[in-house]
Amino acid sequence: MKLKTYGKILLQGKNPGIVWQYTFSKTINENKISTKGHSYLWVTVQSDCSATCGGGHLIAKAVCLQDHRTRVNSSFCGPRIKPLTETKICNTHPCPAYWSAGEWSVCSRTCGGGEQSRQIQCVQRKNFQKEEIVVHAFCPVSTPAQIQTCNNQDCPPEWNSGPWSQCSKTCGRGMAKRDVFCKSMGSSMMKILSESRCNAETKPETQQMCVLGRCPKNERLQWVISAWSECSSTCGPGIKRREMQCSEKSAGGKLITFPQRRCRNLKKPNVELEEACNRGACPLHHVYNRVSGWYSSPWQQVSEDSKAVILEMSSVMLFAPVTVQS
């Protein structure tokens, strides 16, 4: 009776005087090599597919197994009979359709709440092809957002101008007005601020001149010349004057006077408004001419007591009569 013993050899150092010798029988059968106690076999294993759908690749290569269980060095199986490594196609079925979202657009506002959008498409990848657009019905019911808010912070204060009012006059020069206020735009509403928060130097005008058209000509307007005034002197040479006025004759025949600008489109009459006059020579009469001025009398004593003497002086204005002709 022969007893076969199998074991593992552990070498931990030299054993003086002890020599070990092992002999194994070896048989080769195609991809399988057998030795006493063990068998070695080339087995093909595959890697994972490079894609889960739409077509991918995997690699099939041979590994050396001991007793169909343990992977060992390829020298045990015989490199000459090792199967070749192969690349195979896998998972060629079409992929499920899905939503593809593009890049967000630039925000519509830099502050105060704006919007940005992106393109959403239903795409599908088929056998070794690029993604192609398919109908939306192939994709899931819930779609990614196409629009979102952005830049929700409040804007810096700025002036806001309202619309101009109607011109204050239907013809000629008038005035139009508008409201101007300081504001800040928030994400949901406009905020009215104190005017001190905005730059006073950049505040827009609140009123401006307007002209809707020339006023129709008033046929009743006219230049009216008044009568001459009395001569400026009662005798001798003088001047007499008269006025030119913009007037309108009312229905009752009375003249109504207006500012001269109302008649600016009417030609003024070419008449003199001042004229010399003379009401005759003036009669002779005496007048006094101040030829000497003030004169003072000598001092005179008017009272006396134990402490002081009071003096008095009188002053008179003297006139010399002269004869002149007015």
Buried (B, 14 or more C-beta within 10 A) or exposed (E): EEEEEEEEEEEEEEEEEEEEEEEEEEEEEEBBBBEEEBBBBBEEEEEEBEBEBBBBBBBBBBBBBBEEEEEBEBEBBBEEEBEEEEEEEBBBEBBEBBBBEEEBEEBEBEBBBBEBBBEBBBBBBBEEEEBEEBEBEEBEEEEEEEEEBBBBEEBEBBBBEEEBEEBEBEEBEBEBBBEBBBBBBBBEEEBEBEEEEBEEEEBEEEEEEBEBEEBEEEEEBBBBEEEEBEBBBEEBEBEBBBEBBBBBEEEEEEEEEEEEEBBEEBEEEEEEEEEEBEBEEEEEEEEEEEEEEEEEEEEEEEEEEEEEEEEEEEEEEEEEEEEEEE
